[in-house]
Amino acid sequence: MLAGAAALSTTALTTLGAAGDARAHATSTEAQVSPRSAGSLTYKGVNFDTDRDVWRTEYVRREIAAIKEQLHCDAVLLLGHDLDRLTEAASIAAAHGLFVWFEPRQFDQDAERTLAFLGSVARAAERLRARHPGVGVALGTELTIFMSGLVPGKDYIERGQALARPESAGFQERLNAFLDRALQTVRPLFHGRVTYSSGEWEEVDWRAFDVLGVNLYRNAENRATYTRQLRALHRHGKPVVITEFGCCTFTGAGDQGGMGFNAVDWEREPPVVKDGYVRDEREQADEIGELLDLYAAERVHGAFVYNFIAPDSPHSPRRRHDLDIASFALAKTFPTGNRRGYAETGQWEPKRSFAAVARRFR
């Protein structure tokens, strides 16, 4: 899960000093000093994850229609490792007039395999762009932990833990060298806008990119410094897009930020919600709403909520089995065997956060 992986590196981030020191205190009231609203963002969007157990075209069509017509988005960020799913969702989104960003994933693969897939995505994106000009490509996300070879470790957990260790020295330079190769791969194949969904600990050389992208979750540790961190991104002179932000669905989720998925014990079979976690849709809605207001006030170019739907974390009226508690999704789904089970019906319901986003994007 991207959100959890980003937050996993919080300790390493503090050690590296990537967040800076002595930053200004940030509160949601800062958003109130600006006449700008979230509706003024150039990209008003959500993440749409194509990596899921159930993939049916009719479900995808309904969900993307809702993103456009009910959530009032004008853009969508498509995540995934399956080229067919990415291109299918992209075509549907384009037909609805959404700006389509591709974000290919090849988790735990090496540089060569990552580049090969990126080239395939770039070709597909350019074919779509020929008939729908609103298309962009992100070169990946948080590659220092999700791609092998930049930081020691067999998976994102080990790599995230290793970021601040001596054996990881030079990873920023290795990241930028790879991103240069990625740009050289994509630019001849794709002639639209290019970005990269960076981790907040990654020091990207943005000069050759069209858009600065960053996954930026707020939590108890960075709440007092979050606004200054956001403002600092403008120093690069590029349009700033928050490629991921969000909040899970329980009391206290705002303080946990991207680590909220840990409210569930995923090692159990079946997984269960840990003791002490109480469903709270209002907290999720309030946190996402405050952040959207802040982004507008701070002249951010665009923002993508993580994420629209998470069918693999369904809601249940039984607290222990309500996996949606640990979900960042704006819509809740229901488990197989239920009369509204997602696999059988594709049904979903908007959460309070859905309404909070729709109200601001309208």
C-alpha positions in Angstrom: 0.0 0.0 0.0 1.5 3.3 -1.1 0.2 5.3 1.8 1.7 2.9 4.4 5.0 2.8 2.6 5.3 6.5 2.5 4.7 6.7 6.2 7.0 3.8 7.0 9.9 6.1 6.2 8.9 8.8 8.7 11.7 7.8 11.1 14.3 7.7 8.3 12.9 11.0 7.0 13.5 12.7 10.4 17.0 11.4 10.5 17.8 12.6 7.0 16.4 16.0 7.7 14.4 16.0 4.5 11.5 17.7 6.2 13.7 20.6 7.4 14.0 22.2 10.8 12.1 24.9 12.7 9.1 25.0 10.4 6.0 27.2 10.9 3.1 25.9 12.8 0.4 24.7 10.3 -3.3 24.7 11.1 -6.4 24.4 9.0 -7.3 28.0 9.7 -4.5 29.1 7.3 -6.7 28.0 4.4 -9.3 30.5 5.5 -7.0 33.5 4.7 -7.2 32.9 1.0 -10.2 33.5 -1.3 -9.2 30.4 -3.3 -11.2 27.3 -2.9 -10.3 23.7 -3.8 -12.5 24.1 -6.9 -9.8 26.4 -8.3 -7.2 23.6 -8.4 -6.2 22.8 -12.0 -6.2 19.0 -11.2 -9.0 18.0 -9.0 -8.7 14.3 -8.8 -8.5 10.9 -7.1 -6.2 7.9 -7.3 -7.8 5.0 -9.0 -6.1 1.7 -8.2 -6.4 -0.9 -11.0 -4.6 -3.6 -8.9 -7.5 -5.3 -7.2 -9.0 -8.8 -7.0 -12.2 -8.0 -9.0 -11.9 -6.2 -12.3 -15.0 -5.9 -14.4 -15.5 -3.4 -17.1 -19.0 -2.5 -16.2 -17.9 -1.8 -12.6 -15.0 0.4 -13.8 -17.3 2.3 -16.1 -19.7 3.1 -13.2 -17.0 4.1 -10.9 -15.2 6.5 -13.3 -18.6 8.0 -14.2 -19.1 8.7 -10.5 -15.7 10.2 -10.3 -16.6 12.7 -13.0 -20.3 13.3 -12.3 -20.7 12.9 -8.6 -17.3 13.7 -7.2 -16.8 16.5 -9.7 -13.2 15.5 -10.5 -11.6 16.8 -13.7 -8.6 14.4 -13.4 -7.7 10.8 -12.3 -4.4 9.2 -11.4 -4.4 5.6 -12.6 -2.2 3.2 -10.6 -1.2 -0.3 -11.5 1.0 -3.0 -13.0 -1.3 -4.4 -15.6 -1.1 -2.5 -18.9 -4.5 -3.8 -20.2 -6.3 -2.5 -17.1 -4.5 0.8 -17.2 -5.3 1.4 -20.8 -8.9 0.3 -20.4 -9.5 2.6 -17.4 -7.7 5.4 -19.2 -9.9 5.1 -22.3 -13.0 5.2 -20.1 -11.8 8.2 -18.2 -10.8 10.0 -21.3 -14.3 9.4 -22.7 -15.7 11.2 -19.6 -13.4 14.2 -20.3 -11.0 13.6 -17.4 -7.3 14.4 -17.6 -5.7 11.0 -17.3 -2.4 10.5 -15.5 -0.8 7.0 -15.8 1.3 5.9 -12.8 2.9 2.5 -13.7 4.0 0.2 -10.9 6.5 -2.6 -11.1 7.1 -3.2 -7.4 10.3 -4.9 -6.3 11.6 -5.1 -9.9 15.0 -3.9 -11.1 15.7 -0.9 -13.2 15.7 -2.7 -16.5 12.3 -4.3 -16.0 10.9 -1.0 -14.6 12.1 0.9 -17.7 10.7 -1.7 -20.1 7.2 -1.4 -18.5 7.5 2.3 -18.4 8.2 2.3 -22.1 5.1 0.2 -22.8 3.0 2.6 -20.7 4.4 5.6 -22.6 3.5 4.2 -25.9 -0.1 3.4 -24.7 -0.4 6.9 -23.2 0.7 8.5 -26.5 -1.8 6.5 -28.5 -4.5 7.8 -26.1 -3.1 11.4 -26.3 -3.5 11.3 -30.1 -7.3 11.5 -29.7 -7.5 13.0 -26.2 -5.0 15.7 -25.4 -5.4 15.5 -21.6 -2.9 12.7 -20.8 0.2 12.7 -18.6 2.7 10.1 -17.3 4.2 9.7 -13.9 7.5 7.8 -14.0 6.6 5.8 -10.9 6.2 6.3 -7.2 8.6 6.4 -4.3 11.1 4.3 -6.3 13.8 4.4 -3.5 11.6 1.9 -1.6 9.5 0.3 -4.3 12.2 -0.5 -6.9 15.1 -2.8 -6.1 18.6 -1.5 -6.5 18.5 2.0 -5.2 18.4 1.1 -1.5 19.4 -2.2 0.1 16.5 -4.5 1.0 14.4 -7.3 -0.5 11.1 -5.3 -0.2 9.7 -1.9 0.6 9.6 -2.5 4.3 13.3 -3.4 4.5 14.3 -0.6 2.1 12.2 2.0 4.0 13.9 1.0 7.2 17.4 1.2 5.6 17.0 4.7 4.2 19.0 6.4 6.9 21.6 3.7 7.4 25.2 4.1 6.1 24.8 1.4 3.5 22.1 3.5 1.8 24.4 6.5 1.3 24.1 8.0 -2.2 20.6 6.8 -2.8 19.5 10.3 -3.8 22.1 10.4 -6.6 21.1 6.9 -7.7 17.4 7.9 -7.8 18.1 10.9 -10.0 20.3 8.9 -12.3 17.5 6.4 -12.7 14.9 9.2 -13.3 17.2 10.6 -16.0 17.2 7.2 -17.7 13.4 7.1 -17.3 13.0 10.5 -18.9 15.2 9.4 -21.8 13.0 6.3 -22.2 9.6 8.2 -22.0 10.2 11.5 -23.8 10.8 10.0 -27.3 7.7 7.9 -27.0 5.3 10.3 -25.2 4.9 14.0 -25.9 2.6 15.0 -23.1 3.2 16.1 -19.5 5.6 14.1 -17.3 6.0 14.0 -13.6 7.1 11.6 -10.8 5.2 10.7 -7.6 8.0 11.3 -5.2 8.3 10.4 -1.5 8.7 13.4 0.7 12.2 12.1 1.7 13.4 12.0 -1.9 15.4 14.9 -3.2 14.4 14.9 -6.9 16.1 17.1 -9.5 12.9 18.5 -11.1 14.4 20.6 -13.8 13.5 18.2 -16.7 10.0 17.5 -15.4 6.8 19.4 -16.4 5.1 19.0 -13.0 6.5 18.4 -9.5 4.6 15.5 -7.9 4.8 14.5 -4.2 2.9 12.0 -2.0 2.4 14.1 1.2 0.4 12.7 4.1 -0.2 14.7 7.2 0.2 13.1 10.6 0.9 13.9 14.3 4.7 14.1 13.6 4.5 16.6 10.8 1.3 18.5 11.5 3.1 21.5 12.9 5.5 21.7 9.9 3.2 20.6 7.1 2.4 24.0 5.7 6.0 25.2 5.5 6.9 21.9 3.9 4.2 22.4 1.3 5.3 26.0 0.7 8.9 24.9 0.2 7.9 22.9 -2.8 7.3 26.1 -4.8 11.0 26.9 -4.8 11.5 24.5 -7.8 9.5 26.8 -10.0 7.3 23.9 -11.2 3.5 23.4 -10.8 3.1 21.4 -7.6 0.7 18.5 -7.6 0.0 16.4 -4.5 -0.1 13.0 -6.1 -1.2 11.2 -2.9 -2.8 12.4 0.4 -5.6 11.0 2.5 -6.8 9.6 5.8 -8.3 6.3 7.0 -11.7 5.9 8.6 -11.3 5.7 12.4 -10.9 8.0 15.4 -7.3 9.1 15.5 -6.6 8.3 11.8 -5.6 11.9 11.2 -2.7 11.5 13.5 -1.6 8.3 11.9 -1.6 9.6 8.3 -0.3 7.1 5.8 0.1 4.4 8.5 -3.6 4.1 9.2 -3.7 0.8 7.4 -2.1 -0.7 10.4 -5.4 -0.6 12.2 -5.9 -4.1 10.8 -3.9 -7.2 11.6 -3.2 -8.3 8.1 -1.3 -11.3 9.3 -4.4 -13.0 10.6 -6.6 -15.1 8.3 -9.0 -13.6 7.8 -7.6 -10.2 8.8 -9.2 -8.5 11.7 -9.4 -4.9 13.1 -7.1 -4.5 16.1 -8.5 -3.6 19.5 -9.1 0.1 20.2 -10.0 1.3 16.7 -13.5 2.8 16.2 -15.0 3.6 12.9 -15.2 7.4 12.3 -16.1 8.7 8.9 -16.3 12.2 10.1 -12.6 12.3 11.0 -11.7 11.1 7.5 -13.9 13.7 5.9 -12.6 16.5 8.1 -9.0 15.7 7.5 -9.3 15.5 3.8 -11.4 18.6 3.6 -8.9 20.6 5.7 -6.1 19.5 3.4 -7.9 20.4 0.2 -8.6 23.9 1.7 -5.0 24.2 2.6 -3.8 23.2 -0.9 -6.0 25.9 -2.4 -4.8 28.5 0.0 -1.1 27.6 -0.8 -1.6 27.8 -4.5 -1.1 24.1 -5.2 -1.7 23.2 -8.9 -3.5 20.0 -8.2 -4.3 17.2 -5.7 -5.3 13.6 -5.9 -7.0 12.0 -3.0 -5.9 8.5 -2.1 -8.1 6.8 -3.1 -11.5 6.4 -4.7 -12.4 2.8 -3.8 -10.8 -0.2 -2.1 -12.9 -3.3 -2.8 -10.3 -5.6 -1.1 -11.0 -3.8 2.2 -14.8 -4.1 2.5 -17.1 -2.6 5.2 -18.8 -4.8 7.8 -21.2 -3.8 10.6 -19.1 -6.0 12.9 -16.2 -3.8 14.1 -13.6 -6.6 14.1 -14.3 -7.4 10.4 -14.8 -3.8 9.2 -11.6 -3.7 7.0 -12.8 -0.3 5.6 -11.7 1.2 8.9 -8.2 0.9 7.6 -9.1 2.1 4.2 -8.3 5.5 2.7 -11.1 5.1 0.2 -13.9 7.7 -0.3 -16.4 4.9 -1.1 -17.1 1.8 0.9 -17.8 -1.7 -0.5 -19.3 -4.9 0.9 -17.9 -8.4 1.2 -18.7 -11.4 -0.9 -21.7 -13.2 0.4 -23.5 -10.0 1.3 -26.5 -9.1 -0.9 -24.5 -6.0 -1.9 -21.2 -7.9 -2.2 -18.8 -6.0 -4.5 -17.7 -9.1 -6.4 -21.3 -10.0 -7.3 -22.9 -6.6 -7.8 -20.2 -3.9 -8.0 -22.2 -1.8 -5.5 -20.5 0.8 -3.3 -21.7 3.6 -1.1 -20.2 7.1 -0.6 -18.6 7.9 2.8 -18.7 11.2 4.5 -15.4 12.0 2.9 -16.9 11.6 -0.6 -19.4 14.4 0.1 -16.6 16.6 1.6 -14.5 16.2 -1.6 -17.5 16.6 -3.9 -18.5 19.8 -2.2 -15.1 21.3 -2.7 -14.5 20.1 -6.2 -17.9 21.3 -7.5 
